[in-house]
Amino acid sequence: MAVNIEGNVACVVAIGELDAASAPALIEALGRARPDGRTIHLDLEGVTFIDSSGIRVIAQEMRTSDERAATFAVTAASKPVRRLFEMTGLDAALA
């Protein structure tokens, strides 16, 4: 997972499969992006598959951001990810 920080905005970019094997890397990347109340943009355009582990990490980040009054949004999502977000009700995270 890549984390690109510019000013007060951190962009986390995920590529490939977001599943139980890669979810810890996403948690770590989001943790690096979160300090100091930064706005977090999650780019999932390059994600080809996402399972419940990935959904759980994103849902938790949404809750954490709400609790901290921080901004979190999925700024790009591949078609399969977008469809899954719509089915699970996470489409509110899509910017």
MMTF fields as JSON, N, C-alpha, C and O atoms, coordinates in Angstrom:
{
  "mmtfVersion": "1.0.0",
  "mmtfProducer": "UNKNOWN",
  "numBonds": 379,
  "numAtoms": 380,
  "numGroups": 95,
  "numChains": 1,
  "numModels": 1,
  "chainsPerModel": [1],
  "groupsPerChain": [95],
  "chainIdList": ["A"],
  "bondAtomList": [4, 2, 8, 6, 12, 10, 16, 14, 20, 18, 24, 22, 28, 26, 32, 30, 36, 34, 40, 38, 44, 42, 48, 46, 52, 50, 56, 54, 60, 58, 64, 62, 68, 66, 72, 70, 76, 74, 80, 78, 84, 82, 88, 86, 92, 90, 96, 94, 100, 98, 104, 102, 108, 106, 112, 110, 116, 114, 120, 118, 124, 122, 128, 126, 132, 130, 136, 134, 140, 138, 144, 142, 148, 146, 152, 150, 156, 154, 160, 158, 164, 162, 168, 166, 172, 170, 176, 174, 180, 178, 184, 182, 188, 186, 192, 190, 196, 194, 200, 198, 204, 202, 208, 206, 212, 210, 216, 214, 220, 218, 224, 222, 228, 226, 232, 230, 236, 234, 240, 238, 244, 242, 248, 246, 252, 250, 256, 254, 260, 258, 264, 262, 268, 266, 272, 270, 276, 274, 280, 278, 284, 282, 288, 286, 292, 290, 296, 294, 300, 298, 304, 302, 308, 306, 312, 310, 316, 314, 320, 318, 324, 322, 328, 326, 332, 330, 336, 334, 340, 338, 344, 342, 348, 346, 352, 350, 356, 354, 360, 358, 364, 362, 368, 366, 372, 370, 376, 374],
  "bondOrderList": [1, 1, 1, 1, 1, 1, 1, 1, 1, 1, 1, 1, 1, 1, 1, 1, 1, 1, 1, 1, 1, 1, 1, 1, 1, 1, 1, 1, 1, 1, 1, 1, 1, 1, 1, 1, 1, 1, 1, 1, 1, 1, 1, 1, 1, 1, 1, 1, 1, 1, 1, 1, 1, 1, 1, 1, 1, 1, 1, 1, 1, 1, 1, 1, 1, 1, 1, 1, 1, 1, 1, 1, 1, 1, 1, 1, 1, 1, 1, 1, 1, 1, 1, 1, 1, 1, 1, 1, 1, 1, 1, 1, 1, 1],
  "groupList": [{"groupName": "MET", "atomNameList": ["N", "CA", "C", "O"], "elementList": ["N", "C", "C", "O"], "formalChargeList": [0, 0, 0, 0], "bondAtomList": [1, 0, 2, 1, 3, 2], "bondOrderList": [1, 1, 2], "singleLetterCode": "M", "chemCompType": "L-PEPTIDE LINKING"}, {"groupName": "ALA", "atomNameList": ["N", "CA", "C", "O"], "elementList": ["N", "C", "C", "O"], "formalChargeList": [0, 0, 0, 0], "bondAtomList": [1, 0, 2, 1, 3, 2], "bondOrderList": [1, 1, 2], "singleLetterCode": "A", "chemCompType": "L-PEPTIDE LINKING"}, {"groupName": "VAL", "atomNameList": ["N", "CA", "C", "O"], "elementList": ["N", "C", "C", "O"], "formalChargeList": [0, 0, 0, 0], "bondAtomList": [1, 0, 2, 1, 3, 2], "bondOrderList": [1, 1, 2], "singleLetterCode": "V", "chemCompType": "L-PEPTIDE LINKING"}, {"groupName": "ASN", "atomNameList": ["N", "CA", "C", "O"], "elementList": ["N", "C", "C", "O"], "formalChargeList": [0, 0, 0, 0], "bondAtomList": [1, 0, 2, 1, 3, 2], "bondOrderList": [1, 1, 2], "singleLetterCode": "N", "chemCompType": "L-PEPTIDE LINKING"}, {"groupName": "ILE", "atomNameList": ["N", "CA", "C", "O"], "elementList": ["N", "C", "C", "O"], "formalChargeList": [0, 0, 0, 0], "bondAtomList": [1, 0, 2, 1, 3, 2], "bondOrderList": [1, 1, 2], "singleLetterCode": "I", "chemCompType": "L-PEPTIDE LINKING"}, {"groupName": "GLU", "atomNameList": ["N", "CA", "C", "O"], "elementList": ["N", "C", "C", "O"], "formalChargeList": [0, 0, 0, 0], "bondAtomList": [1, 0, 2, 1, 3, 2], "bondOrderList": [1, 1, 2], "singleLetterCode": "E", "chemCompType": "L-PEPTIDE LINKING"}, {"groupName": "GLY", "atomNameList": ["N", "CA", "C", "O"], "elementList": ["N", "C", "C", "O"], "formalChargeList": [0, 0, 0, 0], "bondAtomList": [1, 0, 2, 1, 3, 2], "bondOrderList": [1, 1, 2], "singleLetterCode": "G", "chemCompType": "PEPTIDE LINKING"}, {"groupName": "CYS", "atomNameList": ["N", "CA", "C", "O"], "elementList": ["N", "C", "C", "O"], "formalChargeList": [0, 0, 0, 0], "bondAtomList": [1, 0, 2, 1, 3, 2], "bondOrderList": [1, 1, 2], "singleLetterCode": "C", "chemCompType": "L-PEPTIDE LINKING"}, {"groupName": "LEU", "atomNameList": ["N", "CA", "C", "O"], "elementList": ["N", "C", "C", "O"], "formalChargeList": [0, 0, 0, 0], "bondAtomList": [1, 0, 2, 1, 3, 2], "bondOrderList": [1, 1, 2], "singleLetterCode": "L", "chemCompType": "L-PEPTIDE LINKING"}, {"groupName": "ASP", "atomNameList": ["N", "CA", "C", "O"], "elementList": ["N", "C", "C", "O"], "formalChargeList": [0, 0, 0, 0], "bondAtomList": [1, 0, 2, 1, 3, 2], "bondOrderList": [1, 1, 2], "singleLetterCode": "D", "chemCompType": "L-PEPTIDE LINKING"}, {"groupName": "SER", "atomNameList": ["N", "CA", "C", "O"], "elementList": ["N", "C", "C", "O"], "formalChargeList": [0, 0, 0, 0], "bondAtomList": [1, 0, 2, 1, 3, 2], "bondOrderList": [1, 1, 2], "singleLetterCode": "S", "chemCompType": "L-PEPTIDE LINKING"}, {"groupName": "PRO", "atomNameList": ["N", "CA", "C", "O"], "elementList": ["N", "C", "C", "O"], "formalChargeList": [0, 0, 0, 0], "bondAtomList": [1, 0, 2, 1, 3, 2], "bondOrderList": [1, 1, 2], "singleLetterCode": "P", "chemCompType": "L-PEPTIDE LINKING"}, {"groupName": "ARG", "atomNameList": ["N", "CA", "C", "O"], "elementList": ["N", "C", "C", "O"], "formalChargeList": [0, 0, 0, 0], "bondAtomList": [1, 0, 2, 1, 3, 2], "bondOrderList": [1, 1, 2], "singleLetterCode": "R", "chemCompType": "L-PEPTIDE LINKING"}, {"groupName": "THR", "atomNameList": ["N", "CA", "C", "O"], "elementList": ["N", "C", "C", "O"], "formalChargeList": [0, 0, 0, 0], "bondAtomList": [1, 0, 2, 1, 3, 2], "bondOrderList": [1, 1, 2], "singleLetterCode": "T", "chemCompType": "L-PEPTIDE LINKING"}, {"groupName": "HIS", "atomNameList": ["N", "CA", "C", "O"], "elementList": ["N", "C", "C", "O"], "formalChargeList": [0, 0, 0, 0], "bondAtomList": [1, 0, 2, 1, 3, 2], "bondOrderList": [1, 1, 2], "singleLetterCode": "H", "chemCompType": "L-PEPTIDE LINKING"}, {"groupName": "PHE", "atomNameList": ["N", "CA", "C", "O"], "elementList": ["N", "C", "C", "O"], "formalChargeList": [0, 0, 0, 0], "bondAtomList": [1, 0, 2, 1, 3, 2], "bondOrderList": [1, 1, 2], "singleLetterCode": "F", "chemCompType": "L-PEPTIDE LINKING"}, {"groupName": "GLN", "atomNameList": ["N", "CA", "C", "O"], "elementList": ["N", "C", "C", "O"], "formalChargeList": [0, 0, 0, 0], "bondAtomList": [1, 0, 2, 1, 3, 2], "bondOrderList": [1, 1, 2], "singleLetterCode": "Q", "chemCompType": "L-PEPTIDE LINKING"}, {"groupName": "LYS", "atomNameList": ["N", "CA", "C", "O"], "elementList": ["N", "C", "C", "O"], "formalChargeList": [0, 0, 0, 0], "bondAtomList": [1, 0, 2, 1, 3, 2], "bondOrderList": [1, 1, 2], "singleLetterCode": "K", "chemCompType": "L-PEPTIDE LINKING"}],
  "groupTypeList": [0, 1, 2, 3, 4, 5, 6, 3, 2, 1, 7, 2, 2, 1, 4, 6, 5, 8, 9, 1, 1, 10, 1, 11, 1, 8, 4, 5, 1, 8, 6, 12, 1, 12, 11, 9, 6, 12, 13, 4, 14, 8, 9, 8, 5, 6, 2, 13, 15, 4, 9, 10, 10, 6, 4, 12, 2, 4, 1, 16, 5, 0, 12, 13, 10, 9, 5, 12, 1, 1, 13, 15, 1, 2, 13, 1, 1, 10, 17, 11, 2, 12, 12, 8, 15, 5, 0, 13, 6, 8, 9, 1, 1, 8, 1],
  "groupIdList": [1, 2, 3, 4, 5, 6, 7, 8, 9, 10, 11, 12, 13, 14, 15, 16, 17, 18, 19, 20, 21, 22, 23, 24, 25, 26, 27, 28, 29, 30, 31, 32, 33, 34, 35, 36, 37, 38, 39, 40, 41, 42, 43, 44, 45, 46, 47, 48, 49, 50, 51, 52, 53, 54, 55, 56, 57, 58, 59, 60, 61, 62, 63, 64, 65, 66, 67, 68, 69, 70, 71, 72, 73, 74, 75, 76, 77, 78, 79, 80, 81, 82, 83, 84, 85, 86, 87, 88, 89, 90, 91, 92, 93, 94, 95],
  "secStructList": [7, 3, 3, 3, 3, 3, 6, 6, 3, 3, 3, 3, 3, 3, 3, 3, 3, 3, 1, 6, 6, 6, 2, 2, 2, 2, 2, 2, 2, 2, 2, 2, 2, 7, 4, 4, 4, 7, 3, 3, 3, 3, 3, 3, 3, 3, 3, 3, 3, 3, 7, 2, 2, 2, 2, 2, 2, 2, 2, 2, 2, 2, 2, 2, 2, 2, 2, 6, 6, 7, 7, 3, 3, 3, 3, 3, 3, 7, 2, 2, 2, 2, 2, 2, 2, 2, 2, 2, 6, 4, 4, 4, 4, 5, 7],
  "xCoordList": [0.838, 0.0, 0.886, 1.819, 0.593, 1.341, 0.581, -0.647, 1.311, 0.733, 1.433, 2.642, 0.675, 1.207, 0.603, -0.618, 1.464, 0.983, 1.376, 2.541, 0.362, 0.573, -0.203, -1.433, 0.517, -0.133, -0.95, -0.429, -2.232, -3.121, -3.936, -4.904, -3.558, -4.285, -3.346, -2.245, -3.809, -3.06, -3.867, -5.058, -3.215, -3.858, -3.244, -2.04, -4.102, -3.673, -4.116, -5.292, -3.177, -3.468, -3.302, -2.237, -4.383, -4.354, -4.444, -5.149, -3.715, -3.691, -3.816, -3.277, -4.53, -4.65, -5.817, -6.898, -5.597, -6.657, -6.603, -5.532, -7.77, -7.881, -8.652, -9.882, -7.889, -8.468, -7.764, -7.039, -7.977, -7.383, -5.863, -5.268, -5.235, -3.775, -3.264, -2.195, -4.013, -3.542, -4.192, -3.739, -5.238, -5.912, -4.964, -5.068, -4.039, -3.104, -2.254, -1.937, -1.886, -1.109, -1.961, -1.448, -3.254, -4.14, -4.31, -4.302, -4.464, -4.579, -3.333, -3.436, -2.17, -0.907, -0.811, -0.401, -1.185, -1.122, -2.087, -1.735, -3.284, -4.247, -3.747, -3.96, -3.086, -2.5, -1.424, -1.327, -0.607, 0.425, -0.206, 0.34, -1.354, -2.007, -2.787, -2.994, -3.22, -4.177, -3.647, -4.443, -2.397, -1.982, -2.36, -2.488, -2.531, -2.742, -4.018, -4.078, -5.022, -6.311, -6.312, -7.13, -5.414, -5.373, -6.645, -7.305, -6.978, -8.012, -7.417, -6.298, -8.166, -7.672, -8.511, -9.734, -7.839, -8.463, -7.944, -6.735, -8.864, -8.5, -8.788, -9.935, -7.763, -7.871, -7.899, -6.901, -9.056, -9.238, -9.419, -9.922, -9.016, -9.175, -8.452, -8.925, -7.315, -6.526, -6.857, -6.164, -7.913, -8.303, -9.203, -10.234, -8.797, -9.542, -10.491, -11.417, -10.259, -11.087, -11.067, -10.027, -12.207, -12.278, -13.203, -14.274, -12.787, -13.636, -14.036, -13.804, -14.634, -15.143, -14.033, -14.291, -12.819, -11.701, -11.441, -11.248, -11.434, -11.232, -12.378, -12.169, -13.593, -14.781, -14.721, -15.028, -14.326, -14.254, -13.246, -13.525, -12.088, -11.075, -11.62, -11.436, -12.279, -12.813, -13.934, -13.992, -14.828, -15.915, -15.362, -15.878, -14.311, -13.695, -13.062, -13.16, -12.416, -11.808, -12.885, -12.68, -14.025, -15.142, -15.578, -15.781, -15.724, -16.132, -15.073, -15.403, -13.809, -12.724, -12.711, -12.563, -12.864, -12.883, -14.064, -13.916, -15.234, -16.404, -16.16, -16.49, -15.585, -15.315, -14.337, -14.434, -13.406, -12.39, -12.774, -11.987, -13.97, -14.432, -13.436, -13.185, -12.877, -11.924, -12.627, -13.725, -11.993, -12.558, -11.916, -10.692, -12.759, -12.316, -13.235, -14.457, -12.645, -13.46, -12.716, -11.49, -13.476, -12.931, -13.071, -14.182, -11.942, -11.971, -11.981, -12.306, -11.632, -11.654, -11.897, -11.369, -12.692, -12.979, -13.206, -13.863, -12.65, -12.871, -14.34, -15.054, -14.776, -16.172, -16.59, -17.656, -15.787, -16.189, -16.296, -17.195, -15.393, -15.421, -16.638, -17.336, -16.898, -18.055, -19.346, -20.221, -19.457, -20.659, -20.821, -21.929, -19.729, -19.788, -20.155, -20.928, -19.613, -19.96, -21.452, -22.095, -21.996, -23.425, -24.258, -25.282, -23.823, -24.557, -24.5, -25.449, -23.403, -23.227, -23.616, -23.594, -23.965, -24.315, -23.141, -23.312, -21.946, -20.767, -20.582, -19.587, -21.517, -21.38, -21.37, -20.995, -21.774, -21.691, -20.237, -19.971, -19.295, -17.875, -17.309, -16.232, -18.029, -17.531, -17.658, -18.729, -16.568, -16.58, -16.982, -17.054],
  "yCoordList": [-1.175, 0.0, 1.241, 1.351, 2.141, 3.396, 4.476, 4.539, 5.323, 6.468, 7.705, 7.862, 8.576, 9.825, 10.973, 11.115, 11.791, 12.889, 14.208, 14.452, 15.059, 16.414, 17.356, 17.386, 18.122, 19.031, 18.261, 17.387, 18.587, 17.963, 16.821, 16.367, 16.352, 15.27, 14.085, 14.228, 12.92, 11.679, 10.801, 10.576, 10.311, 9.409, 8.024, 7.833, 7.065, 5.671, 4.948, 4.981, 4.299, 3.615, 2.117, 1.636, 1.388, -0.074, -0.649, -0.119, -1.743, -2.386, -3.893, -4.453, -4.541, -5.997, -6.45, -5.864, -7.5, -8.062, -7.476, -7.329, -7.15, -6.657, -7.715, -7.744, -8.587, -9.734, -9.927, -9.043, -11.082, -11.34, -11.215, -10.794, -11.571, -11.501, -10.062, -9.748, -9.192, -7.818, -6.797, -5.653, -7.175, -6.24, -5.641, -4.446, -6.414, -5.8, -4.69, -3.712, -4.823, -3.77, -2.513, -1.4, -2.678, -1.516, -0.85, 0.378, -1.643, -1.08, -0.257, 0.852, -0.798, -0.096, 1.198, 2.231, 1.143, 2.333, 3.41, 4.59, 3.024, 3.991, 4.591, 5.776, 3.793, 4.309, 5.349, 6.334, 5.135, 6.126, 7.398, 8.488, 7.261, 8.417, 9.259, 10.45, 8.672, 9.293, 10.402, 11.277, 10.452, 11.437, 12.871, 13.258, 13.632, 15.08, 15.467, 16.551, 14.626, 14.99, 15.172, 15.921, 14.503, 14.615, 14.096, 13.202, 14.662, 14.113, 12.887, 12.936, 11.786, 10.561, 10.231, 10.116, 10.082, 9.616, 8.208, 7.977, 7.281, 5.905, 5.619, 5.709, 5.278, 5.002, 3.493, 2.806, 2.983, 1.549, 1.229, 0.161, 2.138, 1.938, 0.692, 0.017, 0.38, -0.766, -2.06, -3.064, -2.044, -3.247, -4.106, -3.65, -5.351, -6.269, -7.173, -7.743, -7.305, -8.174, -7.644, -7.202, -7.684, -7.281, -8.251, -8.587, -8.703, -9.604, -8.922, -7.728, -9.687, -9.119, -8.515, -7.589, -9.016, -8.446, -7.011, -6.131, -6.775, -5.43, -4.509, -3.354, -5.021, -4.227, -3.839, -2.703, -4.781, -4.522, -3.406, -2.535, -3.424, -2.381, -1.02, -0.035, -0.955, 0.318, 0.816, 2.005, -0.081, 0.309, 0.827, 1.798, 0.18, 0.639, 2.01, 2.856, 2.241, 3.554, 4.628, 5.753, 4.292, 5.246, 5.611, 6.788, 4.615, 4.872, 5.7, 6.655, 5.329, 6.059, 7.512, 8.414, 7.741, 9.112, 9.895, 11.059, 9.267, 9.936, 10.297, 11.403, 9.374, 9.628, 10.779, 11.515, 10.937, 11.988, 13.244, 14.187, 13.261, 14.377, 14.662, 15.813, 13.582, 13.691, 13.331, 12.775, 13.649, 13.371, 12.128, 12.016, 11.192, 9.967, 9.717, 9.784, 9.425, 9.125, 8.172, 8.211, 7.327, 6.487, 7.324, 7.564, 7.765, 8.709, 8.044, 8.682, 6.789, 6.039, 4.581, 4.07, 3.915, 2.499, 1.801, 2.328, 0.61, -0.194, -0.618, -0.517, -1.081, -1.477, -2.557, -2.429, -3.629, -4.642, -4.086, -4.468, -3.2, -2.602, -1.708, -1.762, -0.893, 0.005, -0.803, -0.438, -1.891, -2.726, -3.315, -3.33, -3.799, -4.356, -3.283, -3.547, -2.096, -0.997, -0.686, -0.449, -0.685, -0.423, -1.515, -1.226, -2.771, -3.896, -3.895, -4.33, -3.415, -3.454, -2.151, -2.086, -1.132, 0.142, 1.034, 2.08, 0.641, 1.47, 2.536, 3.262, 2.634, 3.595, 5.034, 5.942, 5.265, 6.599, 7.052, 8.251, 6.112, 6.459, 6.896, 7.489, 6.607, 6.947, 8.441, 9.02, 9.055, 10.501, 10.731, 11.876],
  "zCoordList": [0.0, 0.0, 0.0, 0.795, -0.87, -0.924, -0.166, -0.228, 0.546, 1.239, 0.715, 0.882, 0.087, -0.448, 0.353, 0.423, 0.957, 1.795, 1.162, 0.851, 0.979, 0.472, 1.366, 1.338, 2.156, 3.091, 4.11, 4.804, 4.2, 5.167, 4.564, 5.174, 3.374, 2.711, 2.494, 1.961, 2.921, 2.704, 1.763, 1.977, 0.728, -0.221, -0.048, -0.214, 0.289, 0.43, -0.831, -1.193, -1.496, -2.76, -2.57, -2.183, -2.851, -2.768, -4.178, -5.037, -4.4, -5.714, -5.522, -4.567, -6.437, -6.401, -5.555, -5.605, -4.775, -3.948, -2.541, -1.953, -2.022, -0.656, 0.123, 0.122, 0.789, 1.479, 2.812, 3.269, 3.439, 4.756, 4.74, 5.732, 3.641, 3.556, 3.449, 3.971, 2.781, 2.573, 3.503, 3.558, 4.232, 5.141, 6.179, 6.455, 6.772, 7.727, 7.108, 7.785, 5.857, 5.188, 5.021, 5.137, 4.75, 4.635, 5.995, 6.089, 7.041, 8.394, 8.722, 9.247, 8.415, 8.684, 7.875, 8.403, 6.596, 5.74, 6.229, 6.25, 6.617, 7.139, 8.443, 8.701, 9.264, 10.499, 10.247, 10.978, 9.208, 8.848, 8.303, 8.473, 7.648, 7.018, 8.024, 7.792, 9.125, 10.031, 10.942, 11.28, 11.368, 12.374, 12.041, 10.88, 13.097, 12.999, 12.259, 11.68, 12.262, 11.685, 10.18, 9.646, 9.5, 8.044, 7.402, 7.932, 6.261, 5.403, 4.727, 4.217, 4.725, 4.104, 2.88, 2.959, 1.759, 0.523, 0.255, 0.211, 0.077, -0.216, -1.677, -2.116, -2.427, -3.856, -4.061, -3.841, -4.487, -4.72, -6.201, -6.549, -7.062, -8.508, -8.993, -9.908, -8.393, -8.818, -8.081, -8.247, -7.266, -6.518, -7.395, -7.889, -7.579, -8.447, -7.681, -8.259, -6.367, -5.532, -4.118, -3.63, -3.455, -2.06, -1.335, -1.84, -0.142, 0.625, 1.933, 2.119, 2.827, 4.074, 4.935, 5.703, 4.822, 5.577, 5.143, 5.982, 3.842, 3.32, 3.669, 4.04, 3.548, 3.904, 5.379, 5.738, 6.228, 7.67, 7.977, 8.801, 7.326, 7.551, 7.131, 7.845, 5.995, 5.505, 6.404, 6.717, 6.825, 7.725, 9.051, 9.604, 9.561, 10.803, 10.626, 11.515, 9.491, 9.242, 9.148, 9.603, 8.565, 8.509, 9.93, 10.227, 10.812, 12.198, 12.932, 13.635, 12.766, 13.424, 12.981, 13.806, 11.705, 11.187, 11.746, 12.116, 11.81, 12.388, 13.841, 14.268, 14.607, 16.023, 16.219, 17.2, 15.299, 15.401, 14.625, 14.541, 14.063, 13.234, 12.108, 11.753, 11.559, 10.455, 9.145, 9.152, 8.041, 6.731, 6.144, 6.085, 5.709, 5.061, 3.882, 4.014, 2.723, 1.545, 0.625, 0.519, -0.029, -1.09, -2.353, -2.827, -2.893, -4.003, -5.366, -6.367, -5.412, -6.67, -6.328, -5.34, -7.142, -6.894, -8.224, -9.122, -8.328, -9.522, -9.572, -8.574, -10.711, -10.876, -9.876, -9.274, -9.67, -8.692, -7.266, -6.516, -6.901, -5.567, -5.427, -4.414, -6.426, -6.394, -6.238, -5.453, -6.982, -6.913, -5.511, -4.974, -4.912, -3.572, -2.544, -1.623, -2.694, -1.791, -1.876, -0.853, -3.066, -3.225, -2.563, -1.945, -2.69, -2.111, -0.583, 0.069, -0.009, 1.435, 2.14, 3.369, 1.387, 1.979, 2.299, 2.925, 1.88, 2.11, 1.036, 1.048, 0.125, -0.954, -0.442, -1.185, 0.814, 1.395, 1.51, 1.594, 1.513, 1.603, 0.263, 0.208, -0.822, -2.165, -2.41, -2.229, -2.819, -3.108, -4.543, -4.988]
}
